[in-house]
Amino acid sequence: MPQPPASVRPAAWQPALPVDRFIVEEPPDAEALPLDVVFVGGGPAGLAGAIQLAKLARADGEAGGDLGELQIGVLEKAGELGEHCLSGAVVNPRAFRELFPELTDRDFPFARPVSREAVYLLTGARAFRLPTPPTMRNHGNFVGSICEMVRWLGERAEELGVNVFPGFPVDALLVDGPRVAGVRTTPAGLDRKGAPGAGYQPPMDIAARITVLAEGTRGPLTQAWLDREGIGSPNPQIYALGVKELWRTRRPLDRVVHTLGWPLPRDAFGGSFMYPLADDLVALGLVVGLDYRDASLDVHELFQQMKLHPLFRSTLEGGEMLEWGAKTIPEGGCYSVPERRHGEGLLVCGDAAGLVDVPSLKGIHYAMQSGIYAAHAIFAELKGEGEGLAGFSRALDDSYVMKDLRRTRNLRLAFKKGFWAGGIRAGLMTVTGGAFPGARIPVAEDVEEARRPGTPLAFKPDGELTFSKVDAVYKSGNQTRDDIPSHVLAGDAVPPEGAAFYARMCPAGVYEEGEDGDLVINAPNCVDCKATDVLGPRWTPREGGSGPAYRRM
């Protein structure tokens, strides 16, 4: 009697995190660029932190303080600020208001306020309107482009004297004894074999009194530093993959839309969104938890299929897809935030620390708020006052950020038992303010989840409403050289079922099944979504400016 196909468990082929690559046990070299504080990552968390710190230093100087002029740097791996930032985005303006109390909401880089919203449960052909859950009500929030927000924050940072360095990814933390003493950037101009080629630029050391890791979701330096320090969390972090498009439309969308249900299988967690950025501009996407159980599931293809539903088709038909992108999102919530976010000479904030509230679909203002708290802790450390850097972990623990995450601490985890059971349990958690079920729901890492063999979708893009992965990567503005060395580290012996799983998992076509079932890697396709680092080959930094070039996402 034939045996049923074995389940697929990605952890069996994933290589270990190369901690020794990301943590270099040596001080910066003699020619290192000296900075007082360096923020690794030019997203909302890093830029908000740099802005707040520059403001504190300026106020200290005006008051006759002894701190002196601070040299603050922000290192961003994208060629320009915002090019690697991807989000919905419906934004809570709270952190913007705190960072810029002299401005009004009209001054901020938002597209428009949320005036109407709707939540739907989808079947294959119909959409059923649901009452909007309390966590998803967006009155008082704004729709916007995360790219434009980040560029705006970058301009404000530079006006305050912050040194913003786009095109400088960081390869490693430099550690002098127990203290992080700076960073080493990634070399550029290497050929396919990793040897210096035309335009070679060697790595550069940056010495810093304090380093802030604001490198976004699944940051490799953050992972390595937490591992080195032995810092854990009650649950491991879990992730979702979001695939998004920006469309020029003929018909305006008059509300913010969220959906549940189809096209996802019942044992996968996720949903979709559709937001109006202008009368003729719509952002839409699909987000799927990476603990999905069907090994053949392909998030990109599900998203393309989703656009054929009447709810989306009525808005998109006759329009033009302008941009495409993908990104992973930390979804573990309160129980997956590292127990300590500070160390000697280092802080971790934003998505790198997992500060995302899945039930409300919010993370931008939490990231910015953590950057603001980081700035206050750094200021205290440099002044020799209070708790110094330890004050960052305490301030974050005592803040509304962690209060929000604690209130929804088990909501995402409830869906580990499937859509319907999860929905019932999540409803009880919402009604009780998180008191039900009382105890933490334990979870495993996404890579440890066993997947059942499945049948891939019969998907054929039409080039008008639906698109292939090749077309999608083109629309991401990918700027990676074809002859760049591979930046993904695969295991030594990935079996055919592993190659097939990776090919479906990656939204950008980085992985393919070879003729003999072997794994073929097309590294230049990568858009740095980090899904590979969650479930497959490890992601490492590559030369500055590589990857996508989002403009209005």
ChimeraX attribute file (.defattr): number of C-alpha atoms within 10 A of each C-alpha:
attribute: neighborCount
match mode: 1-to-1
recipient: residues
	/A:1	3
	/A:2	4
	/A:3	5
	/A:4	7
	/A:5	9
	/A:6	11
	/A:7	16
	/A:8	19
	/A:9	21
	/A:10	23
	/A:11	17
	/A:12	15
	/A:13	19
	/A:14	23
	/A:15	15
	/A:16	12
	/A:17	18
	/A:18	14
	/A:19	17
	/A:20	11
	/A:21	14
	/A:22	23
	/A:23	20
	/A:24	18
	/A:25	17
	/A:26	14
	/A:27	20
	/A:28	23
	/A:29	13
	/A:30	9
	/A:31	10
	/A:32	16
	/A:33	13
	/A:34	18
	/A:35	18
	/A:36	17
	/A:37	26
	/A:38	27
	/A:39	28
	/A:40	26
	/A:41	28
	/A:42	31
	/A:43	33
	/A:44	31
	/A:45	32
	/A:46	35
	/A:47	33
	/A:48	30
	/A:49	29
	/A:50	34
	/A:51	26
	/A:52	24
	/A:53	27
	/A:54	24
	/A:55	17
	/A:56	15
	/A:57	20
	/A:58	18
	/A:59	12
	/A:60	17
	/A:61	14
	/A:62	9
	/A:63	9
	/A:64	9
	/A:65	12
	/A:66	10
	/A:67	13
	/A:68	11
	/A:69	13
	/A:70	16
	/A:71	15
	/A:72	22
	/A:73	26
	/A:74	25
	/A:75	25
	/A:76	28
	/A:77	27
	/A:78	26
	/A:79	21
	/A:80	19
	/A:81	29
	/A:82	28
	/A:83	28
	/A:84	29
	/A:85	26
	/A:86	24
	/A:87	24
	/A:88	24
	/A:89	23
	/A:90	25
	/A:91	25
	/A:92	19
	/A:93	16
	/A:94	15
	/A:95	20
	/A:96	21
	/A:97	14
	/A:98	14
	/A:99	17
	/A:100	15
	/A:101	10
	/A:102	8
	/A:103	12
	/A:104	10
	/A:105	15
	/A:106	10
	/A:107	9
	/A:108	16
	/A:109	20
	/A:110	21
	/A:111	17
	/A:112	15
	/A:113	18
	/A:114	20
	/A:115	14
	/A:116	12
	/A:117	16
	/A:118	15
	/A:119	21
	/A:120	20
	/A:121	15
	/A:122	20
	/A:123	14
	/A:124	13
	/A:125	10
	/A:126	13
	/A:127	18
	/A:128	11
	/A:129	12
	/A:130	12
	/A:131	8
	/A:132	14
	/A:133	12
	/A:134	11
	/A:135	14
	/A:136	16
	/A:137	15
	/A:138	20
	/A:139	12
	/A:140	12
	/A:141	17
	/A:142	20
	/A:143	24
	/A:144	26
	/A:145	23
	/A:146	28
	/A:147	24
	/A:148	21
	/A:149	20
	/A:150	23
	/A:151	21
	/A:152	16
	/A:153	25
	/A:154	26
	/A:155	14
	/A:156	17
	/A:157	25
	/A:158	15
	/A:159	12
	/A:160	16
	/A:161	18
	/A:162	21
	/A:163	18
	/A:164	23
	/A:165	18
	/A:166	20
	/A:167	20
	/A:168	27
	/A:169	27
	/A:170	29
	/A:171	23
	/A:172	23
	/A:173	29
	/A:174	24
	/A:175	19
	/A:176	14
	/A:177	11
	/A:178	11
	/A:179	16
	/A:180	26
	/A:181	23
	/A:182	30
	/A:183	27
	/A:184	23
	/A:185	23
	/A:186	22
	/A:187	21
	/A:188	23
	/A:189	20
	/A:190	20
	/A:191	17
	/A:192	14
	/A:193	11
	/A:194	14
	/A:195	10
	/A:196	15
	/A:197	14
	/A:198	9
	/A:199	9
	/A:200	13
	/A:201	14
	/A:202	13
	/A:203	16
	/A:204	19
	/A:205	23
	/A:206	26
	/A:207	25
	/A:208	26
	/A:209	19
	/A:210	25
	/A:211	27
	/A:212	28
	/A:213	28
	/A:214	32
	/A:215	28
	/A:216	27
	/A:217	21
	/A:218	24
	/A:219	20
	/A:220	27
	/A:221	26
	/A:222	24
	/A:223	17
	/A:224	20
	/A:225	20
	/A:226	20
	/A:227	13
	/A:228	12
	/A:229	11
	/A:230	8
	/A:231	14
	/A:232	15
	/A:233	13
	/A:234	15
	/A:235	19
	/A:236	18
	/A:237	24
	/A:238	25
	/A:239	24
	/A:240	24
	/A:241	25
	/A:242	28
	/A:243	27
	/A:244	25
	/A:245	22
	/A:246	23
	/A:247	20
	/A:248	20
	/A:249	19
	/A:250	16
	/A:251	16
	/A:252	16
	/A:253	20
	/A:254	14
	/A:255	14
	/A:256	21
	/A:257	19
	/A:258	20
	/A:259	21
	/A:260	21
	/A:261	20
	/A:262	21
	/A:263	21
	/A:264	23
	/A:265	15
	/A:266	16
	/A:267	18
	/A:268	21
	/A:269	25
	/A:270	26
	/A:271	21
	/A:272	24
	/A:273	19
	/A:274	24
	/A:275	24
	/A:276	23
	/A:277	24
	/A:278	17
	/A:279	13
	/A:280	15
	/A:281	20
	/A:282	23
	/A:283	28
	/A:284	24
	/A:285	25
	/A:286	29
	/A:287	23
	/A:288	23
	/A:289	24
	/A:290	26
	/A:291	22
	/A:292	24
	/A:293	21
	/A:294	20
	/A:295	24
	/A:296	20
	/A:297	22
	/A:298	19
	/A:299	24
	/A:300	27
	/A:301	22
	/A:302	18
	/A:303	24
	/A:304	22
	/A:305	20
	/A:306	22
	/A:307	21
	/A:308	17
	/A:309	18
	/A:310	15
	/A:311	18
	/A:312	15
	/A:313	14
	/A:314	14
	/A:315	20
	/A:316	24
	/A:317	16
	/A:318	13
	/A:319	17
	/A:320	15
	/A:321	21
	/A:322	18
	/A:323	22
	/A:324	26
	/A:325	30
	/A:326	32
	/A:327	21
	/A:328	27
	/A:329	29
	/A:330	25
	/A:331	23
	/A:332	27
	/A:333	29
	/A:334	27
	/A:335	22
	/A:336	21
	/A:337	24
	/A:338	21
	/A:339	16
	/A:340	19
	/A:341	23
	/A:342	23
	/A:343	19
	/A:344	16
	/A:345	20
	/A:346	25
	/A:347	27
	/A:348	32
	/A:349	31
	/A:350	27
	/A:351	28
	/A:352	26
	/A:353	29
	/A:354	28
	/A:355	29
	/A:356	27
	/A:357	27
	/A:358	22
	/A:359	20
	/A:360	17
	/A:361	15
	/A:362	20
	/A:363	25
	/A:364	27
	/A:365	22
	/A:366	27
	/A:367	29
	/A:368	27
	/A:369	28
	/A:370	31
	/A:371	32
	/A:372	26
	/A:373	24
	/A:374	33
	/A:375	28
	/A:376	21
	/A:377	26
	/A:378	29
	/A:379	21
	/A:380	18
	/A:381	19
	/A:382	17
	/A:383	14
	/A:384	10
	/A:385	12
	/A:386	11
	/A:387	13
	/A:388	17
	/A:389	27
	/A:390	20
	/A:391	19
	/A:392	27
	/A:393	23
	/A:394	16
	/A:395	17
	/A:396	19
	/A:397	14
	/A:398	11
	/A:399	14
	/A:400	13
	/A:401	21
	/A:402	21
	/A:403	14
	/A:404	16
	/A:405	23
	/A:406	17
	/A:407	18
	/A:408	24
	/A:409	27
	/A:410	28
	/A:411	26
	/A:412	22
	/A:413	22
	/A:414	23
	/A:415	22
	/A:416	19
	/A:417	15
	/A:418	15
	/A:419	20
	/A:420	13
	/A:421	13
	/A:422	19
	/A:423	16
	/A:424	12
	/A:425	19
	/A:426	23
	/A:427	16
	/A:428	16
	/A:429	21
	/A:430	19
	/A:431	11
	/A:432	12
	/A:433	13
	/A:434	20
	/A:435	16
	/A:436	17
	/A:437	14
	/A:438	9
	/A:439	10
	/A:440	14
	/A:441	16
	/A:442	13
	/A:443	19
	/A:444	12
	/A:445	17
	/A:446	21
	/A:447	20
	/A:448	15
	/A:449	19
	/A:450	18
	/A:451	20
	/A:452	15
	/A:453	18
	/A:454	13
	/A:455	9
	/A:456	13
	/A:457	12
	/A:458	6
	/A:459	13
	/A:460	12
	/A:461	14
	/A:462	10
	/A:463	10
	/A:464	12
	/A:465	17
	/A:466	19
	/A:467	20
	/A:468	18
	/A:469	18
	/A:470	13
	/A:471	14
	/A:472	24
	/A:473	22
	/A:474	16
	/A:475	19
	/A:476	24
	/A:477	18
	/A:478	21
	/A:479	17
	/A:480	20
	/A:481	17
	/A:482	13
	/A:483	14
	/A:484	20
	/A:485	18
	/A:486	20
	/A:487	16
	/A:488	20
	/A:489	19
	/A:490	19
	/A:491	15
	/A:492	9
	/A:493	12
	/A:494	20
	/A:495	15
	/A:496	16
	/A:497	20
	/A:498	22
	/A:499	22
	/A:500	20
	/A:501	26
	/A:502	29
	/A:503	21
	/A:504	22
	/A:505	24
	/A:506	25
	/A:507	30
	/A:508	28
	/A:509	23
	/A:510	22
	/A:511	24
	/A:512	19
	/A:513	19
	/A:514	13
	/A:515	9
	/A:516	7
	/A:517	15
	/A:518	17
	/A:519	22
	/A:520	15
	/A:521	22
	/A:522	15
	/A:523	21
	/A:524	21
	/A:525	24
	/A:526	27
	/A:527	26
	/A:528	21
	/A:529	26
	/A:530	25
	/A:531	26
	/A:532	23
	/A:533	23
	/A:534	24
	/A:535	25
	/A:536	27
	/A:537	25
	/A:538	21
	/A:539	23
	/A:540	22
	/A:541	23
	/A:542	25
	/A:543	27
	/A:544	22
	/A:545	23
	/A:546	24
	/A:547	27
	/A:548	27
	/A:549	26
	/A:550	24
	/A:551	21
	/A:552	19
	/A:553	27
